[in-house]
Amino acid sequence: MSKKTSELDSYEQFMRRFLECQRGLLRYVMCFVPNVHDARDIVQNTAIALWKKHELFDPSEPFMPWACRFALNETRLFMRTNERWKHFLDDETVAALAGRREEMADELDERRIHLRECLRKLPKDQRLVVEGYYFEDLSVEQLAESSRRSVDAIYKSLQRIRMALMKCVQRRLSFTLGVE
């Protein structure tokens, strides 16, 4: 096999692994940096850092924990160098949050599965508001305009939908655990 073919295979394997965990990395980073645009920048920087060190990755190990360590370092760097976030969380707090998130990974995954199911059960108009706001990054103003509703009505709708989703997830968790 030529060196060029080997490099292409290596790049392809890296991209497959990264793309499989990209959304999870974004969720991970958003535990520390709640601004989605900043979090996406951090994930992009993480991808670059991962690629630079991809030869150190052991393919017999899971990729996500390895990538999360890079994401945590990129998050710390971002917070130290970005004026807006410089005093938000110190390194010790970020490390504590990262450890706590790792401890809760299974529970968070279960909640995410239930949330996905609860989202599917929403009426179409409510689901479109949630998807627009959270997945398509549409502003409340854009949602109001496209649905011909007031901005205030969208805010109230989002609040009611969040409460309904929270109750749905809690019910499903209680049912799963056999608690009534």
Secondary structure as UniProt FT lines:
FT   HELIX           3..30
FT   TURN            31..32
FT   HELIX           36..52
FT   HELIX           54..56
FT   TURN            59..60
FT   HELIX           63..81
FT   TURN            83..88
FT   HELIX           91..103
FT   HELIX           105..121
FT   HELIX           124..130
FT   HELIX           131..135
FT   HELIX           140..147
FT   HELIX           151..177
//
